[in-house]
Amino acid sequence: MNIAIVASSLSPKSNSRILAQKLAEKLSLVSIDVDFIDLRDFKLPLCGDEDDHYHPLISDLTDRIAGAAGIVIASPIYNYGINAAMKNLVELTGKKAWHDKVVGFICAAGGRSSYMSVMSFANSLMLDFHCLIIPKFIYIAKDFDDINHIPDDLKERLDQLAVTLVELAEHYPVETR
Ligand SMILES: Cc1cc2nc3c(=O)[nH]c(=O)nc-3n(C[C@H](O)[C@H](O)[C@H](O)COP(=O)(O)O)c2cc1C
């Protein structure tokens, strides 16, 4: 099984990316193929720019996301939402990439009150692309200096996310007769 993890923070020292890397390690340990997409590695055009859909990076990313059984979005919370880089990726890659995917979230925020910030984005994935959203997402409002110093409760939540993602991705979409 192939799981894509998209780390959308462009910040060099990103908490959401640290957790995304930790999740990738956990999935790899149980022989899941992880495609780690770090958006810092892609100079993407903004959706709506001239020729945006013909950009070679976009077809590459569309194929990588389309080829995954499940996807984890690791995003910063900016202005009570996911960051613009992540939204831009979905706008550029669209239904061909995201249709019928199981999607989990890891969110890094500055404070606790933005907890529900991903919901409008999650709703659009659900209603537009029929994604199955894992409701128990990871939300942290805490700085990490080191990937090796993640608190135990958070490690446990990453384990739960990994298990739920793999279980659901195995069965979704449900075959209908
Ligand atoms: C432009 C901007 C907007 C932000 N908006 C919010 C916000 O609405 N709610 C919040 O809790 N934190 C907000 N923050 C804080 C970030 O979510 C926090 O720094 C987080 O660690 C970023 O994720 P990252 O470490 O993965 O890059 C904002 C930060 C920036 C730079």
The ligand as a MOL file (V3000), in Angstrom:
LIG
                    3D

  0  0  0     0  0            999 V3000
M  V30 BEGIN CTAB
M  V30 COUNTS 31 33 0 0 0
M  V30 BEGIN ATOM
M  V30 1 C 0.5120 34.1290 8.6330 0
M  V30 2 C 0.2860 33.3150 9.8810 0
M  V30 3 C -0.9980 33.0980 10.3160 0
M  V30 4 C -1.2260 32.3280 11.4700 0
M  V30 5 N -2.5140 32.1070 11.8550 0
M  V30 6 C -2.7470 31.3350 12.9390 0
M  V30 7 C -4.0890 31.0680 13.3500 0
M  V30 8 O -5.0710 31.5010 12.7390 0
M  V30 9 N -4.2660 30.3040 14.4410 0
M  V30 10 C -3.2100 29.7970 15.1620 0
M  V30 11 O -3.4350 29.1020 16.1490 0
M  V30 12 N -1.9300 30.0140 14.7860 0
M  V30 13 C -1.6820 30.7630 13.6830 0
M  V30 14 N -0.3770 30.9770 13.2930 0
M  V30 15 C 0.7420 30.2750 13.9870 0
M  V30 16 C 1.1570 28.9950 13.2140 0
M  V30 17 O 0.0610 28.1370 13.0340 0
M  V30 18 C 2.2610 28.2650 13.9660 0
M  V30 19 O 3.4330 29.0470 13.8790 0
M  V30 20 C 2.5400 26.8640 13.4430 0
M  V30 21 O 3.5840 26.2940 14.1980 0
M  V30 22 C 2.9050 26.8540 11.9750 0
M  V30 23 O 3.0780 25.5130 11.5190 0
M  V30 24 P 4.4990 24.9270 11.1160 0
M  V30 25 O 5.3570 24.9990 12.3540 0
M  V30 26 O 4.2460 23.5330 10.6880 0
M  V30 27 O 5.0530 25.7830 10.0100 0
M  V30 28 C -0.1320 31.7720 12.1770 0
M  V30 29 C 1.1790 31.9930 11.7080 0
M  V30 30 C 1.3870 32.7640 10.5890 0
M  V30 31 C 2.8130 32.9720 10.0950 0
M  V30 END ATOM
M  V30 BEGIN BOND
M  V30 1 1 1 2
M  V30 2 1 2 3
M  V30 3 2 2 30
M  V30 4 2 3 4
M  V30 5 1 4 5
M  V30 6 1 4 28
M  V30 7 2 5 6
M  V30 8 1 6 7
M  V30 9 1 6 13
M  V30 10 2 7 8
M  V30 11 1 7 9
M  V30 12 1 9 10
M  V30 13 2 10 11
M  V30 14 1 10 12
M  V30 15 2 12 13
M  V30 16 1 13 14
M  V30 17 1 14 15
M  V30 18 1 14 28
M  V30 19 1 15 16
M  V30 20 1 16 17
M  V30 21 1 16 18
M  V30 22 1 18 19
M  V30 23 1 18 20
M  V30 24 1 20 21
M  V30 25 1 20 22
M  V30 26 1 22 23
M  V30 27 1 23 24
M  V30 28 2 24 25
M  V30 29 1 24 26
M  V30 30 1 24 27
M  V30 31 2 28 29
M  V30 32 1 29 30
M  V30 33 1 30 31
M  V30 END BOND
M  V30 END CTAB
M  END
